[in-house]
Amino acid sequence: MITLTREEAQQVLDILCHHATWEKREFSVKLLRARLAEPVVCARCGEVNPAVIHTCTPKEQEPVAWQAHYLDQDGNPAVYTTSVYALAVENDTNGTPIPLYTAPPQREWRDPTSAQIKVMWNLTKKPSEFAAMLLAKTREMNG
């Protein structure tokens, strides 16, 4: 997949408008214009139209459990796992239990909005091209 900055996309659009001669020129120009008109969303924090230089903190995942290390009745090292933080702190030898997480955070599945679908349909009234655009947009939105 090729990713263009907004400036690069604008340059491509300018070239297509002034120098392209192939039959799909109009379709390509409409598609680029639609993409340039879409809001920019930060993948890390979800902020819409962030500044060019954008620093943010990703939303943190909550631990699903805590692991505490302690000494059993015979003085041997042992491990205790619980979903209750207070119990883990109470049972951990050092008072600092280890947070346990599930798989990396999964983003919520997103579908194109009605407005985005209308823009795509207006760009091409051909079902096959519309389906390809819709699929590409859905893939783009869900990484």
C-alpha positions as CSV (number, residue, x, y, z in Angstrom):
1,M,0.0,0.0,0.0
2,I,1.3,3.5,-0.9
3,T,0.7,6.3,1.6
4,L,0.8,9.9,0.4
5,T,0.9,13.0,2.5
6,R,-1.8,15.6,1.8
7,E,0.8,17.7,0.0
8,E,1.9,14.8,-2.2
9,A,-1.7,13.9,-3.0
10,Q,-2.3,17.6,-4.0
11,Q,0.8,17.4,-6.3
12,V,-0.6,14.3,-8.0
13,L,-4.0,15.9,-8.4
14,D,-2.3,19.0,-10.0
15,I,-0.4,16.8,-12.5
16,L,-3.5,14.7,-13.3
17,C,-5.5,17.9,-14.0
18,H,-2.9,19.5,-16.3
19,H,-0.9,16.7,-17.9
20,A,-2.9,13.4,-17.9
21,T,-4.4,12.1,-21.1
22,W,-5.7,8.6,-20.3
23,E,-9.3,7.7,-20.0
24,K,-9.4,7.2,-16.2
25,R,-8.2,10.8,-15.6
26,E,-11.6,12.1,-14.5
27,F,-12.1,9.2,-12.1
28,S,-8.7,9.6,-10.6
29,V,-9.1,13.3,-10.1
30,K,-12.5,12.8,-8.4
31,L,-11.1,10.2,-6.1
32,L,-8.1,12.3,-5.1
33,R,-10.4,15.3,-4.5
34,A,-12.6,13.2,-2.3
35,R,-9.7,11.9,-0.3
36,L,-8.2,15.4,0.2
37,A,-11.6,16.6,1.4
38,E,-11.7,13.9,4.2
39,P,-10.8,14.9,7.7
40,V,-7.4,13.7,9.0
41,V,-7.7,11.5,12.1
42,C,-4.7,10.6,14.3
43,A,-4.4,6.8,14.5
44,R,-3.0,7.0,18.1
45,C,-5.4,9.3,19.9
46,G,-8.3,9.8,17.5
47,E,-8.0,13.6,17.3
48,V,-9.6,15.0,14.2
49,N,-7.5,17.3,12.0
50,P,-4.4,17.3,14.3
51,A,-1.7,19.8,13.8
52,V,1.1,18.9,11.4
53,I,3.5,18.4,14.3
54,H,1.3,16.3,16.6
55,T,2.3,14.7,19.8
56,C,-0.2,12.7,21.7
57,T,-0.5,9.9,24.2
58,P,-2.2,6.7,22.9
59,K,-5.1,5.5,25.0
60,E,-3.6,3.0,27.4
61,Q,-4.9,-0.6,27.7
62,E,-6.1,-1.6,31.2
63,P,-4.4,-4.7,32.8
64,V,-6.7,-7.8,32.9
65,A,-4.9,-9.3,35.9
66,W,-2.0,-8.8,38.3
67,Q,0.9,-11.1,39.1
68,A,2.3,-11.1,42.6
69,H,5.5,-12.9,43.7
70,Y,5.6,-14.2,47.3
71,L,7.2,-16.9,49.4
72,D,5.1,-19.9,50.2
73,Q,4.8,-21.7,53.6
74,D,8.2,-23.5,53.0
75,G,9.9,-20.3,51.9
76,N,10.0,-21.1,48.2
77,P,9.2,-18.4,45.6
78,A,5.7,-18.6,44.3
79,V,3.4,-16.7,42.0
80,Y,-0.1,-15.5,42.7
81,T,-2.3,-14.1,39.9
82,T,-5.5,-12.2,40.5
83,S,-7.8,-9.7,38.7
84,V,-8.0,-7.6,41.9
85,Y,-5.2,-5.1,42.2
86,A,-5.5,-4.7,46.0
87,L,-5.0,-8.4,46.6
88,A,-2.0,-8.5,44.3
89,V,-0.4,-5.6,46.2
90,E,-1.1,-7.3,49.5
91,N,0.4,-10.6,48.5
92,D,3.4,-9.3,46.5
93,T,6.7,-9.5,48.4
94,N,7.8,-6.1,47.2
95,G,4.3,-4.5,47.0
96,T,4.6,-4.0,43.3
97,P,2.7,-6.6,41.3
98,I,3.2,-7.0,37.6
99,P,0.3,-5.9,35.4
100,L,-0.8,-8.6,32.9
101,Y,-2.4,-7.6,29.5
102,T,-4.3,-9.4,26.9
103,A,-3.2,-9.3,23.2
104,P,-2.3,-5.8,22.0
105,P,-5.3,-3.5,22.0
106,Q,-7.7,-4.2,19.2
107,R,-9.2,-1.2,17.5
108,E,-13.0,-1.1,17.1
109,W,-14.1,-2.1,13.6
110,R,-15.1,1.1,11.7
111,D,-17.4,1.3,8.6
112,P,-17.4,4.2,6.2
113,T,-20.0,6.8,7.1
114,S,-23.1,7.4,5.0
115,A,-21.5,10.6,3.8
116,Q,-18.3,8.8,2.7
117,I,-20.4,6.2,0.9
118,K,-22.4,8.9,-0.9
119,V,-19.1,10.6,-2.0
120,M,-17.8,7.3,-3.4
121,W,-21.0,6.5,-5.2
122,N,-21.1,10.0,-6.8
123,L,-17.5,9.5,-7.9
124,T,-18.5,6.5,-10.0
125,K,-22.0,5.1,-10.7
126,K,-20.5,1.8,-11.8
127,P,-21.1,-0.9,-9.2
128,S,-17.8,-2.7,-9.8
129,E,-15.7,0.5,-9.2
130,F,-17.9,1.5,-6.3
131,A,-17.4,-1.9,-4.7
132,A,-13.6,-1.6,-5.1
133,M,-13.6,1.9,-3.6
134,L,-15.8,0.8,-0.7
135,L,-13.5,-2.2,0.0
136,A,-10.4,0.0,-0.2
137,K,-11.9,2.6,2.1
138,T,-12.9,0.0,4.7
139,R,-9.4,-1.5,4.6
140,E,-7.9,1.9,5.0
141,M,-10.1,2.7,8.0
142,N,-9.3,-0.5,9.8
143,G,-5.6,-0.7,9.0
